[in-house]
Amino acid sequence: MGLELYLDLLSQPCRAIYIFTKKNGITFQQHTVELLKGQHLSDAFAQVNSLKKVPAMKDGDFILTESVAILLYLAHKYKVSDNWYPQDLQARARVDEYLAWQHTTLRRNCLRALWHKVMLPVFLREQVAPEILAATLAELDMTLQLLEDKFLQNKAFLAGNCISLADLVAITELMHPVGAGCQVFEGHPKLAAWSQRVKAAVGEELFREAHEVILNVKNCSPADLTLKQKMMPGVLAMIR
């Protein structure tokens, strides 16, 4: 068997991997694991990833989980263009710096905005107190300012003059609150201009294809009671 990817494009890490493989002409077999149907919780998927999370990758008998590890594996194996994960030590360190920072900051805040604004009230039919939503959006805005001041600064892209894995991970993270209807770039003109450069570097068609699901997330159907009971503990642990 060749490269196999277990994805749901509702998931930000899955979108980053999907865009990266498509953009770099990496051939793979896609297995869709629908999160909103609870397919990631099944015993069948647990045989692939015992953590019951997407994305997951199989390359022959080799199984790998965690999106950053998968991205780096693919970048090395397929010897993609140097801009994605530079050979230059300091340029690579800038990419690593963002990838190490984003898990508990931008990604967490973007995910919380999506769940508090859309997924909890629409999909799981759980109301979110207005003050909690306001605090979530305020924290997201502070994190966006930090992204701009610390990482982007006056550069074209987060790690230099060319798109890298850092930009790809960041832009896919930011599409969570965009899909929830948040005006994330309002008041952040540098980030707005950066986002347009990233989309152009990825390609508008591929970018739209990867984000179609998240941009239509408000149309998702409510979960049934059994699925809600299964998902709630994991959701709350993820967004608190």
Stockholm file with secondary structure:
# STOCKHOLM 1.0

chainA/1-240         MGLELYLDLLSQPCRAIYIFTKKNGITFQQHTVELLKGQHLSDAFAQVNSLKKVPAMKDGDFILTESVAILLYLAHKYKVSDNWYPQDLQARARVDEYLAWQHTTLRRNCLRALWHKVMLPVFLREQVAPEILAATLAELDMTLQLLEDKFLQNKAFLAGNCISLADLVAITELMHPVGAGCQVFEGHPKLAAWSQRVKAAVGEELFREAHEVILNVKNCSPADLTLKQKMMPGVLAMIR
#=GR chainA/1-240 SS CCEEEEECTTSHHHHHHHHHHHHTTCCCEEEECCGGGTGGGSHHHHTTCTTCCSCEEEETTEEEESHHHHHHHHHHHTTCCTTTSCSSHHHHHHHHHHHHHGGGTHHHHHHHHHIIIIIIIIISCCCCCHHHHHHHHHHHHHHHHHIIIIIITTSSBTTBSSCCHHHHHHHHHHHHHHHTTCCTTTTCHHHHHHHHHHHHHHCHHHHHHHHHHHHTGGGCCCCCHHHHHHHHHHHHHHHC
#=GC SS_cons         CCEEEEECTTSHHHHHHHHHHHHTTCCCEEEECCGGGTGGGSHHHHTTCTTCCSCEEEETTEEEESHHHHHHHHHHHTTCCTTTSCSSHHHHHHHHHHHHHGGGTHHHHHHHHHIIIIIIIIISCCCCCHHHHHHHHHHHHHHHHHIIIIIITTSSBTTBSSCCHHHHHHHHHHHHHHHTTCCTTTTCHHHHHHHHHHHHHHCHHHHHHHHHHHHTGGGCCCCCHHHHHHHHHHHHHHHC
//
